[in-house]
Amino acid sequence: MEDVFENLLRKENSKIFIAEDKNRIFLGYIFIGEGTNMITGQVHGFIYDIFVKEEYRGKGVGKILLEEAQNYCRKKGYSTIGLMVSTKNQEAIKFYIETGFTATQMFMEKELN
């Protein structure tokens, strides 16, 4: 996974925002980059990863990180921002809906034996 992040960071439009408290204690991060809609070809902002330490969840850290990512995407000229989330991660889905995201596609898979 580390190689994936390193390759993405080499891209011109990738950025990581780190959240710290006033004592510089790490609270979380958001990793933002560029995506392309495979059907329309539209380029958009894309959240590769967002993480907030468990003890800081529900305290606004994720919202601040998301705002930074959205501002970054606006400056880059993107009109939308996307992400993928596991259907099993109901806490994250609730957070994304509360912050204005809507489901536009569904990724499906089948386990092969």
N, C-alpha and C positions, 0 to 999 in steps of 0.2 A: 504494500500500500504506500509505503514511503516513496518508492519510485514514481508512482502515479502523481502524488502531490508535487514532487520535484519537477516532473515533466510539465504539469499544469502551470506551475509558477514561472517557468521559462517563457510561457506565452505572454505576449504584450499586454493583454487585457485581464490578467489575473491579479488578485490582490487578497491579502489576509488582513482582517481587522482583529486586533486582540483587545479584550476587555480586562482591565485591571482595576483594583480598588485604589484608594489614596495611598496605601502602603505598598503598591506595586505587586499585590498578590494577584495571581492569575485567576480570572473568573470564567473565561471562555473565549471563543473565537468564531469568526465566520469566514469562510473561504468562498470568494466570488470570482466568477469568470464569465466567459462568453459561451453561448450556445447558439445552435441554429436549428430552426424547425425543419425537420427533414422533408416535410410535405410542401410548405410554403417558401422555404428558403429564408424566412425572416430571421435576422440575427437579434438576439436578446441577451439580457443578463441571465446568469445561471448560478444558483447557489450550489456549489459542490458539497459543502459540508458546513454544519453549524453545530457548535457544542457549547454547553454551559455546564459548569460543575454542578453536581446534584444539589449541593447545599445552597446554591444561589439561584436555582430555578424558581420561577414564580415571583421574582423580585425585580423584574424589568430589564435584566441584563440582555436577554434574547431580543427584546424589542429594540433596545439601543443598538445592538449589533445589526439587526435587520434594517433599521433606519439608516445606518452608515452605509450598508450595502446598497440600499435603494438610492441614496444620494449619489454614490459612486456611479451607479448605472445611469442615472439621469445625466450626470456630467459626461458620460461616454456616449450619450445620445440614444440609449435603448428606450423603447417605449413600453417594454414588459420585462418582467423578471420571473424566472421559473425555478423549479426544484423538483426533486423526486423524494417521496417519503413512503416508507413501508406502511401498508394497510394495517399492520399489527401495532404500529406506533400511534395509538389513539391520542396520547398526550400531545405529541408533536402536531398531529392533524388538527386538533382543537386550537392549538397556538396559531397555526398558519391561517385557519379560518378566521380567528379573532383579529388577525392582522391584515385581513383583506384578500387572502389568496382564495381562489376557487379551483375546483378540479376541472381540468379541461381534457384530460386523456386518462386512459387506464392502461397500465402495463400489466400483462398477464404472463404467467409461466406455468409450465407443467413439469413436474419432477419425472425424470426418466429412470426406469429401473434397469 
